[in-house]
C-alpha cells in the first residue's frame, strides 16, 4: 500500500484550493479559543483553591 498525497506541493496544501485563508483562520481561532479556555480554567481553579484554603484557616481560627 502506497501513500497518495492530495496536494502536489506544500504551497498547494497551505492554499487549500484557494480556501486556505478561511481554513487556517478557523484553525487559528479554534486553537486560540481552546487555549484561552484552558488558561481560564486553570486560573479559576487556583482562585477556588485559595478561597477554600482561606475558609479552612478561618474555620480553624474560629474553633479556637
Gaussian input, Z-matrix of N, CA and C with variables (Angstrom, degrees):
# hf/3-21g

backbone

0 1
 N
 C     1     B1
 C     2     B2     1     A1
 N     3     B3     2     A2     1     D1
 C     4     B4     3     A3     2     D2
 C     5     B5     4     A4     3     D3
 N     6     B6     5     A5     4     D4
 C     7     B7     6     A6     5     D5
 C     8     B8     7     A7     6     D6
 N     9     B9     8     A8     7     D7
 C    10    B10     9     A9     8     D8
 C    11    B11    10    A10     9     D9
 N    12    B12    11    A11    10    D10
 C    13    B13    12    A12    11    D11
 C    14    B14    13    A13    12    D12
 N    15    B15    14    A14    13    D13
 C    16    B16    15    A15    14    D14
 C    17    B17    16    A16    15    D15
 N    18    B18    17    A17    16    D16
 C    19    B19    18    A18    17    D17
 C    20    B20    19    A19    18    D18
 N    21    B21    20    A20    19    D19
 C    22    B22    21    A21    20    D20
 C    23    B23    22    A22    21    D21
 N    24    B24    23    A23    22    D22
 C    25    B25    24    A24    23    D23
 C    26    B26    25    A25    24    D24
 N    27    B27    26    A26    25    D25
 C    28    B28    27    A27    26    D26
 C    29    B29    28    A28    27    D27
 N    30    B30    29    A29    28    D28
 C    31    B31    30    A30    29    D29
 C    32    B32    31    A31    30    D30
 N    33    B33    32    A32    31    D31
 C    34    B34    33    A33    32    D32
 C    35    B35    34    A34    33    D33
 N    36    B36    35    A35    34    D34
 C    37    B37    36    A36    35    D35
 C    38    B38    37    A37    36    D36
 N    39    B39    38    A38    37    D37
 C    40    B40    39    A39    38    D38
 C    41    B41    40    A40    39    D39
 N    42    B42    41    A41    40    D40
 C    43    B43    42    A42    41    D41
 C    44    B44    43    A43    42    D42
 N    45    B45    44    A44    43    D43
 C    46    B46    45    A45    44    D44
 C    47    B47    46    A46    45    D45
 N    48    B48    47    A47    46    D46
 C    49    B49    48    A48    47    D47
 C    50    B50    49    A49    48    D48
 N    51    B51    50    A50    49    D49
 C    52    B52    51    A51    50    D50
 C    53    B53    52    A52    51    D51
 N    54    B54    53    A53    52    D52
 C    55    B55    54    A54    53    D53
 C    56    B56    55    A55    54    D54
 N    57    B57    56    A56    55    D55
 C    58    B58    57    A57    56    D56
 C    59    B59    58    A58    57    D57
 N    60    B60    59    A59    58    D58
 C    61    B61    60    A60    59    D59
 C    62    B62    61    A61    60    D60
 N    63    B63    62    A62    61    D61
 C    64    B64    63    A63    62    D62
 C    65    B65    64    A64    63    D63
 N    66    B66    65    A65    64    D64
 C    67    B67    66    A66    65    D65
 C    68    B68    67    A67    66    D66
 N    69    B69    68    A68    67    D67
 C    70    B70    69    A69    68    D68
 C    71    B71    70    A70    69    D69
 N    72    B72    71    A71    70    D70
 C    73    B73    72    A72    71    D71
 C    74    B74    73    A73    72    D72
 N    75    B75    74    A74    73    D73
 C    76    B76    75    A75    74    D74
 C    77    B77    76    A76    75    D75
 N    78    B78    77    A77    76    D76
 C    79    B79    78    A78    77    D77
 C    80    B80    79    A79    78    D78
 N    81    B81    80    A80    79    D79
 C    82    B82    81    A81    80    D80
 C    83    B83    82    A82    81    D81
 N    84    B84    83    A83    82    D82
 C    85    B85    84    A84    83    D83
 C    86    B86    85    A85    84    D84
 N    87    B87    86    A86    85    D85
 C    88    B88    87    A87    86    D86
 C    89    B89    88    A88    87    D87
 N    90    B90    89    A89    88    D88
 C    91    B91    90    A90    89    D89
 C    92    B92    91    A91    90    D90
 N    93    B93    92    A92    91    D91
 C    94    B94    93    A93    92    D92
 C    95    B95    94    A94    93    D93
 N    96    B96    95    A95    94    D94
 C    97    B97    96    A96    95    D95
 C    98    B98    97    A97    96    D96
 N    99    B99    98    A98    97    D97
 C   100   B100    99    A99    98    D98
 C   101   B101   100   A100    99    D99
 N   102   B102   101   A101   100   D100
 C   103   B103   102   A102   101   D101
 C   104   B104   103   A103   102   D102
 N   105   B105   104   A104   103   D103
 C   106   B106   105   A105   104   D104
 C   107   B107   106   A106   105   D105
 N   108   B108   107   A107   106   D106
 C   109   B109   108   A108   107   D107
 C   110   B110   109   A109   108   D108
 N   111   B111   110   A110   109   D109
 C   112   B112   111   A111   110   D110
 C   113   B113   112   A112   111   D111
 N   114   B114   113   A113   112   D112
 C   115   B115   114   A114   113   D113
 C   116   B116   115   A115   114   D114
 N   117   B117   116   A116   115   D115
 C   118   B118   117   A117   116   D116
 C   119   B119   118   A118   117   D117
 N   120   B120   119   A119   118   D118
 C   121   B121   120   A120   119   D119
 C   122   B122   121   A121   120   D120
 N   123   B123   122   A122   121   D121
 C   124   B124   123   A123   122   D122
 C   125   B125   124   A124   123   D123
 N   126   B126   125   A125   124   D124
 C   127   B127   126   A126   125   D125
 C   128   B128   127   A127   126   D126
 N   129   B129   128   A128   127   D127
 C   130   B130   129   A129   128   D128
 C   131   B131   130   A130   129   D129
 N   132   B132   131   A131   130   D130
 C   133   B133   132   A132   131   D131
 C   134   B134   133   A133   132   D132
 N   135   B135   134   A134   133   D133
 C   136   B136   135   A135   134   D134
 C   137   B137   136   A136   135   D135
 N   138   B138   137   A137   136   D136
 C   139   B139   138   A138   137   D137
 C   140   B140   139   A139   138   D138
 N   141   B141   140   A140   139   D139
 C   142   B142   141   A141   140   D140
 C   143   B143   142   A142   141   D141
 N   144   B144   143   A143   142   D142
 C   145   B145   144   A144   143   D143
 C   146   B146   145   A145   144   D144
 N   147   B147   146   A146   145   D145
 C   148   B148   147   A147   146   D146
 C   149   B149   148   A148   147   D147
 N   150   B150   149   A149   148   D148
 C   151   B151   150   A150   149   D149
 C   152   B152   151   A151   150   D150
 N   153   B153   152   A152   151   D151
 C   154   B154   153   A153   152   D152
 C   155   B155   154   A154   153   D153
 N   156   B156   155   A155   154   D154
 C   157   B157   156   A156   155   D155
 C   158   B158   157   A157   156   D156
 N   159   B159   158   A158   157   D157
 C   160   B160   159   A159   158   D158
 C   161   B161   160   A160   159   D159
 N   162   B162   161   A161   160   D160
 C   163   B163   162   A162   161   D161
 C   164   B164   163   A163   162   D162
 N   165   B165   164   A164   163   D163
 C   166   B166   165   A165   164   D164
 C   167   B167   166   A166   165   D165
 N   168   B168   167   A167   166   D166
 C   169   B169   168   A168   167   D167
 C   170   B170   169   A169   168   D168
 N   171   B171   170   A170   169   D169
 C   172   B172   171   A171   170   D170
 C   173   B173   172   A172   171   D171
 N   174   B174   173   A173   172   D172
 C   175   B175   174   A174   173   D173
 C   176   B176   175   A175   174   D174
 N   177   B177   176   A176   175   D175
 C   178   B178   177   A177   176   D176
 C   179   B179   178   A178   177   D177
 N   180   B180   179   A179   178   D178
 C   181   B181   180   A180   179   D179
 C   182   B182   181   A181   180   D180
 N   183   B183   182   A182   181   D181
 C   184   B184   183   A183   182   D182
 C   185   B185   184   A184   183   D183
 N   186   B186   185   A185   184   D184
 C   187   B187   186   A186   185   D185
 C   188   B188   187   A187   186   D186
 N   189   B189   188   A188   187   D187
 C   190   B190   189   A189   188   D188
 C   191   B191   190   A190   189   D189

   B1=1.4560
   B2=1.5246
   B3=1.2995
   B4=1.4538
   B5=1.5206
   B6=1.3360
   B7=1.4585
   B8=1.5213
   B9=1.3033
   B10=1.4618
   B11=1.5230
   B12=1.3142
   B13=1.4511
   B14=1.5236
   B15=1.3127
   B16=1.4531
   B17=1.5224
   B18=1.3336
   B19=1.4630
   B20=1.5225
   B21=1.3334
   B22=1.4623
   B23=1.5195
   B24=1.3100
   B25=1.4596
   B26=1.5273
   B27=1.3149
   B28=1.4586
   B29=1.5293
   B30=1.3305
   B31=1.4719
   B32=1.5273
   B33=1.3209
   B34=1.4666
   B35=1.5267
   B36=1.3303
   B37=1.4590
   B38=1.5201
   B39=1.3401
   B40=1.4630
   B41=1.5226
   B42=1.3328
   B43=1.4671
   B44=1.5137
   B45=1.3216
   B46=1.4723
   B47=1.5312
   B48=1.3034
   B49=1.4647
   B50=1.5227
   B51=1.3067
   B52=1.4727
   B53=1.5333
   B54=1.3062
   B55=1.4631
   B56=1.5298
   B57=1.3232
   B58=1.4588
   B59=1.5132
   B60=1.3242
   B61=1.4627
   B62=1.5188
   B63=1.3196
   B64=1.4687
   B65=1.5269
   B66=1.3275
   B67=1.4679
   B68=1.5275
   B69=1.3303
   B70=1.4536
   B71=1.5275
   B72=1.3243
   B73=1.4622
   B74=1.5290
   B75=1.3243
   B76=1.4638
   B77=1.5254
   B78=1.3382
   B79=1.4636
   B80=1.5298
   B81=1.3203
   B82=1.4544
   B83=1.5186
   B84=1.3208
   B85=1.4646
   B86=1.5221
   B87=1.3239
   B88=1.4662
   B89=1.5191
   B90=1.3402
   B91=1.4584
   B92=1.5233
   B93=1.3126
   B94=1.4710
   B95=1.5294
   B96=1.3313
   B97=1.4719
   B98=1.5254
   B99=1.3134
   B100=1.4649
   B101=1.5246
   B102=1.3368
   B103=1.4592
   B104=1.5132
   B105=1.3353
   B106=1.4580
   B107=1.5311
   B108=1.3342
   B109=1.4675
   B110=1.5260
   B111=1.3200
   B112=1.4660
   B113=1.5247
   B114=1.3378
   B115=1.4641
   B116=1.5341
   B117=1.3319
   B118=1.4641
   B119=1.5294
   B120=1.3164
   B121=1.4651
   B122=1.5199
   B123=1.3196
   B124=1.4655
   B125=1.5239
   B126=1.3370
   B127=1.4709
   B128=1.5301
   B129=1.3217
   B130=1.4671
   B131=1.5225
   B132=1.3269
   B133=1.4586
   B134=1.5250
   B135=1.3288
   B136=1.4677
   B137=1.5214
   B138=1.3397
   B139=1.4605
   B140=1.5265
   B141=1.3135
   B142=1.4651
   B143=1.5268
   B144=1.3239
   B145=1.4709
   B146=1.5242
   B147=1.3273
   B148=1.4688
   B149=1.5232
   B150=1.3299
   B151=1.4614
   B152=1.5206
   B153=1.3254
   B154=1.4665
   B155=1.5189
   B156=1.3352
   B157=1.4653
   B158=1.5258
   B159=1.3501
   B160=1.4687
   B161=1.5262
   B162=1.3238
   B163=1.4605
   B164=1.5242
   B165=1.3264
   B166=1.4674
   B167=1.5264
   B168=1.3123
   B169=1.4701
   B170=1.5245
   B171=1.3327
   B172=1.4796
   B173=1.5227
   B174=1.3339
   B175=1.4649
   B176=1.5189
   B177=1.3278
   B178=1.4659
   B179=1.5322
   B180=1.3329
   B181=1.4647
   B182=1.5331
   B183=1.3123
   B184=1.4698
   B185=1.5124
   B186=1.3295
   B187=1.4714
   B188=1.5213
   B189=1.3237
   B190=1.4830
   B191=1.4939
   A1=109.06
   A2=115.89
   A3=121.19
   A4=109.84
   A5=115.80
   A6=120.68
   A7=110.31
   A8=116.29
   A9=122.56
   A10=108.32
   A11=116.60
   A12=120.39
   A13=109.41
   A14=116.71
   A15=122.26
   A16=112.98
   A17=116.37
   A18=120.63
   A19=109.01
   A20=115.35
   A21=120.30
   A22=112.33
   A23=117.62
   A24=120.58
   A25=109.43
   A26=114.65
   A27=119.91
   A28=111.01
   A29=116.14
   A30=120.05
   A31=110.53
   A32=117.27
   A33=120.42
   A34=111.12
   A35=115.35
   A36=119.34
   A37=110.78
   A38=116.61
   A39=119.97
   A40=111.92
   A41=118.17
   A42=121.26
   A43=111.40
   A44=117.81
   A45=123.35
   A46=112.62
   A47=116.08
   A48=119.40
   A49=111.85
   A50=117.33
   A51=124.99
   A52=113.51
   A53=117.28
   A54=121.28
   A55=110.79
   A56=116.45
   A57=121.33
   A58=114.00
   A59=117.41
   A60=120.19
   A61=110.82
   A62=116.62
   A63=120.73
   A64=111.26
   A65=115.69
   A66=119.80
   A67=110.26
   A68=116.51
   A69=119.76
   A70=111.98
   A71=116.90
   A72=119.57
   A73=110.65
   A74=116.45
   A75=119.23
   A76=111.23
   A77=117.38
   A78=119.60
   A79=110.13
   A80=117.16
   A81=120.81
   A82=112.70
   A83=116.15
   A84=120.40
   A85=110.48
   A86=116.69
   A87=120.53
   A88=111.39
   A89=116.89
   A90=119.88
   A91=111.70
   A92=117.37
   A93=120.59
   A94=109.82
   A95=116.70
   A96=120.12
   A97=111.26
   A98=117.31
   A99=120.59
   A100=110.41
   A101=116.63
   A102=120.27
   A103=111.95
   A104=116.61
   A105=120.90
   A106=110.72
   A107=117.23
   A108=120.39
   A109=111.30
   A110=117.00
   A111=120.18
   A112=109.76
   A113=116.65
   A114=121.01
   A115=110.76
   A116=116.11
   A117=120.46
   A118=111.34
   A119=117.01
   A120=120.54
   A121=111.35
   A122=116.58
   A123=119.63
   A124=111.25
   A125=116.27
   A126=120.34
   A127=109.92
   A128=117.41
   A129=120.58
   A130=111.24
   A131=117.10
   A132=120.07
   A133=110.31
   A134=117.06
   A135=120.12
   A136=111.09
   A137=117.21
   A138=120.80
   A139=110.67
   A140=117.34
   A141=120.77
   A142=110.35
   A143=116.61
   A144=119.94
   A145=109.85
   A146=118.00
   A147=120.90
   A148=111.14
   A149=117.48
   A150=120.78
   A151=111.18
   A152=116.74
   A153=120.27
   A154=110.09
   A155=117.62
   A156=120.15
   A157=111.14
   A158=117.03
   A159=120.46
   A160=111.02
   A161=116.15
   A162=120.16
   A163=110.58
   A164=117.16
   A165=120.00
   A166=111.08
   A167=116.86
   A168=120.65
   A169=109.68
   A170=117.34
   A171=120.49
   A172=110.82
   A173=117.42
   A174=120.26
   A175=110.80
   A176=116.29
   A177=119.62
   A178=110.14
   A179=116.42
   A180=119.26
   A181=110.87
   A182=118.05
   A183=120.93
   A184=110.94
   A185=117.35
   A186=120.86
   A187=112.37
   A188=117.53
   A189=120.12
   A190=112.48
   D1=125.63
   D2=-177.98
   D3=-111.78
   D4=139.96
   D5=-179.56
   D6=-73.84
   D7=136.97
   D8=175.67
   D9=-115.30
   D10=121.15
   D11=178.21
   D12=-85.63
   D13=144.06
   D14=-177.79
   D15=-83.46
   D16=-14.88
   D17=-176.73
   D18=-121.72
   D19=146.41
   D20=-178.23
   D21=-76.44
   D22=-29.74
   D23=-178.30
   D24=-147.60
   D25=171.27
   D26=178.27
   D27=-66.32
   D28=-34.79
   D29=177.59
   D30=-63.51
   D31=-39.84
   D32=176.63
   D33=-64.73
   D34=-37.31
   D35=177.82
   D36=-60.76
   D37=-47.44
   D38=-179.20
   D39=-70.40
   D40=-28.76
   D41=178.81
   D42=-74.22
   D43=-27.55
   D44=178.48
   D45=49.11
   D46=47.08
   D47=177.59
   D48=63.74
   D49=40.50
   D50=-179.32
   D51=69.44
   D52=11.30
   D53=174.89
   D54=-111.37
   D55=10.42
   D56=-175.96
   D57=-57.45
   D58=-40.20
   D59=-179.99
   D60=-57.26
   D61=-46.51
   D62=-177.40
   D63=-71.64
   D64=-38.46
   D65=-179.88
   D66=-64.56
   D67=-51.67
   D68=-176.27
   D69=-72.04
   D70=-30.89
   D71=175.07
   D72=-64.43
   D73=-42.53
   D74=179.39
   D75=-66.76
   D76=-38.29
   D77=174.42
   D78=-61.98
   D79=-45.16
   D80=-179.63
   D81=-60.98
   D82=-45.80
   D83=178.97
   D84=-62.68
   D85=-40.61
   D86=179.57
   D87=-63.17
   D88=-45.97
   D89=-179.93
   D90=-65.00
   D91=-39.20
   D92=178.05
   D93=-64.27
   D94=-43.93
   D95=-179.80
   D96=-63.66
   D97=-43.70
   D98=179.47
   D99=-65.62
   D100=-42.69
   D101=177.56
   D102=-61.47
   D103=-41.37
   D104=178.70
   D105=-64.25
   D106=-40.93
   D107=179.26
   D108=-65.16
   D109=-39.89
   D110=177.78
   D111=-63.94
   D112=-47.07
   D113=-179.75
   D114=-60.24
   D115=-45.78
   D116=-179.00
   D117=-63.83
   D118=-40.79
   D119=179.75
   D120=-63.31
   D121=-43.63
   D122=179.34
   D123=-65.66
   D124=-39.15
   D125=179.17
   D126=-64.36
   D127=-44.96
   D128=179.71
   D129=-65.61
   D130=-36.46
   D131=178.14
   D132=-62.68
   D133=-42.93
   D134=178.02
   D135=-62.31
   D136=-40.02
   D137=179.62
   D138=-65.67
   D139=-41.49
   D140=-179.19
   D141=-66.53
   D142=-43.35
   D143=178.32
   D144=-60.97
   D145=-42.17
   D146=178.38
   D147=-63.27
   D148=-40.70
   D149=178.65
   D150=-64.29
   D151=-41.30
   D152=179.71
   D153=-65.77
   D154=-41.48
   D155=178.13
   D156=-61.40
   D157=-42.40
   D158=178.21
   D159=-62.97
   D160=-40.88
   D161=179.75
   D162=-64.93
   D163=-39.80
   D164=178.86
   D165=-65.82
   D166=-38.76
   D167=177.96
   D168=-64.87
   D169=-43.32
   D170=178.98
   D171=-62.69
   D172=-41.76
   D173=179.51
   D174=-65.00
   D175=-39.97
   D176=-179.56
   D177=-66.11
   D178=-38.72
   D179=179.26
   D180=-71.46
   D181=-32.42
   D182=-179.23
   D183=-70.81
   D184=-28.68
   D185=-179.20
   D186=-77.36
   D187=-15.73
   D188=-178.23
   D189=-71.77

